[in-house]
Amino acid sequence: MAIEPLRYEKLAGELAGMISDGILKQGDRLPSVRRLSQERRLSVSTVVQAMRQLEERGLVEARPQSGYFVRPPAMARREPEARATPDGPMPVDISQRLVHVLQAGAKPGVAPLSAALPANELLPIAALHRLYAGVARRHPHLLETGSHVHMDLPPLVRQLVRRSLAWGGPLAAEEFVITNSCTEALNLCLRAVTRPGDTVAVESPAYYLMLQLLETLGLKALEIPCDPRTGMSVEALELATRNGGVAACLLVANGSNPLGSVMPDERKRRLAALMAARGIPVIEDDIYGDLHFGDERPWPVKAFDDSGNVMLCASFSKCLSPSLRIGFIAAGRHKPAVALQKTITSGGTNPLTQMVLAEYLESGAVDRHLHSLRRTYRRQVESMQAAVSRYFPASTRIAQPQAGYVLWVELPEGIDTTQLHGRALRERLSYVPGELFSASGMYRNCLRLNCGNPHTPEIDDAIRRLGRIFGGGESAAKEGRA
C-alpha cells in the first residue's frame, strides 16, 4: 500500500508543480501563510514547513515582512569565471586604500556590507560573559604570571586536538601554537618561512588581509587563478612553481574569501603532494571550515599532508566572537620556527581567554551553536544572492558560496566599483571593491558583500540602492536577466 505524503509535503508538491508549469512565475508572490492556512484548512506550522521545504529546494525565497516569492531559476544565476592572471610576481600596494574602505564602511548609519563581520545577535556573547566571570573566579592565578616559554594552555590545546578529529586528524598536541587571532597566525607562518623580497603564491581573487600581510613583510604576490567552485587551480600552481622561485603558498581551501569556494579532496591531495615534493611550505587559512553549507565538514589541505609541510591556521572570530582574539596554528615541522616568531613578536596569548575558550569547547555547546549558525549564514547568503539578482544590472554574475558569509559579485564590463565607491558612501552604502582582492589590480568590475547580518528590509533596501548606482533596477528582474 502506498504511503500517503505528509500534509506539508503535499502542499509543497502542489506549489512546486504550479511553479514548474509556469502558473507561478519568477518574482510572483505566493499566497500568504495565513491565507493558505485558512483556505487549505491546515495549521500555520504545516504551511510554514511546506514553505521551508520549497526554500530548501531553491524554488522560493522569503523576503522580510513581504512573504514568499518564486526565485529565479538556479541556472539563470550565472557564476563568475576564473580569470587569467599575471605571469610574474607583483609587489603589493593596497593597505592605505583598504583601510579607507573599511573605516568608511564602519561609520554609524552606513549599511554594514563591507567588513566580513557577523551580527552580534548570532553569537553566544552572553555565554562567554558568564564563562569569563567563572574562569576569573576559579582560576585567579591565570592573571598572576606571564610566560614567553609556556604560552599554550594545555586545556585549550587538548580541546583543539579533539576537534581535529573532524579535520581528518587527530593532530599532535605538539604542533599547536595559540595566537592572538588568525591574522597573527598567518603573519607568524609567513615570517617563519619567508624573507623580504620572496614570492608567495596566492589565490586570485585573494583575501585582502593576506595581501596586506605580504605588503607589510616586503613580499611579492604570484596570483594563481581560482575556480569559483573548486578554488585554486592546482594545474596553474604546478606551472607557476615548476622553475622554483616561490617561497610559500598561501590559500583558503575551505570557504575561500571572497569566492566561498571549497576545494575538492582530490585537489587538496594533489596540492599537498605537489608542494611537499617541491619543498614549498603551505600556509592554510581554515577560518571558514566550520561554516560549511554541506552535510559534512570539509577537510583542510592539512588532512592530506604526510610530511608536516602544511601550517593550518584558524580562529573562532567568525563563529563565537571577533573580540576573543584567539587563533591557533597546527604548524607541523615548522613548529620551532613559528614558536620562535611568536616568542619574539607577542609572547603568550591571554591565558584567561584561552581558558574561557577551552571550557566553552569542552561544554559541547559549540557544536549546537555551529549547527544553527551554518543554517543562518546560508539563508543570509541566499537572501543576498536573491536581492542582487533582483536589483543589479543585467548579466551580473553571482558566486555560489559553499561556506562562510560573504558574496562575490561580478558586474558587467565597464562598471568600475572603485570609482563608484565614493558615490555609494555618500548614500550611506558600503562594499569592498574587487581590485582590493588582487595585487595586480584585477576585478575592478567586481565587489564583495558581507552577509553576516540578517537580511532585514533595511539591508534589502541598501542592495536596491546599490543596484541603482551600478545601473540596475527593480525592472531588470522582469527582463529575464541573470
Secondary structure, 3 states (H helix, E strand, C coil): CCCCCCHHHHHHHHHHHHHHCCCCCCCCECCCHHHHHHHHCCCHHHHHHHHHHHHHCCCEEEECCCEEEECCCHHHCCCCCCCCCCCCCEECCCHHHHHHHHHHHCCCCCCCCCCCCCCHHHCCHHHHHHHHHHHHHHCHHHHCCCCCCCCCCHHHHHHHHHHHHHHCCCCCHHHEEEECHHHHHHHHHHHHHCCCCCEEEEEECCCHHHHHHHHHCCCEEEEEEEECCCEECHHHHHHHCCCCCCCEEEECCECCCCCCCECCHHHHHHHHHHHHHCCCCEEEECCCHHHECCCCCCCCHHHHCCCCCEEEEEECCCCCCHHHCCEEEECHHHHHHHHHHHHHHCCCCCHHHHHHHHHHHHHCHHHHHHHHHHHHHHHHHHHHHHHHHHHCCCCCEECCCCECCEEEEECCCCCCCCCCHHHHHHCCCCCEEHHHHCCCCCCCCEEEEECCCCCCHHHHHHHHHHHHHCCCCHHHHHHCCC
